[in-house]
Amino acid sequence: MSHQRYEADPRPLFAGFPTGVSVVTAQARDGIPWGMTCTSLCSVALDPPTLLVCLRAGSPTLGAVQDSGSLSVNLLHQHARSTAELFGSGAADRFDQVPWVPAGQGGPHLTEAAHTIADCTVTSEQAVGDHTVVLARVTLVTSLRRPMPLLYGMRRYGSWAEDMENAFLSYDFIS
């Protein structure tokens, strides 16, 4: 078995760590909705309920998050690959191409693409390299459908195996 070593390029490491796919959204002060695909999402604490997202420095989405002090994390379901690709493309008209509703707190809710949405209030941020780590307190969770998440790893999208769907049938995620 041969081993490959990589100098200062973490992409092989990150590609081998599959994760769920979300779209982080925020509403700018001028009312314009912004959003970007984000796989850098992590649970930090249950008390108080806190998560972190890593957003590209200089992105309009990060600017809207910083201006509004809030964001929404739209966890995408397994059939929302086109939404993930759209919000990862930088297309200026992305919100014209998907159904969404404004949120009371946080950013736009992608009602057709998400299985669960968390509205959050920003508590702190830290610039790290070419990204900004945003810590946010979860203020409201909205469950839209059973969580069959869209996954990303090995530079491709995927979903849970079909037999995994049966594991969720006995658990009621929607309250």
Salt bridges, closest charged atoms under 4 A:
ASP9 OD1 - ARG11 NE 2.88
GLU85 OE2 - ARG81 NE 2.73
ASP119 OD1 - HIS109 NE2 2.74
ASP130 OD1 - HIS131 ND1 2.79
GLU165 OE2 - ARG146 NH2 3.47
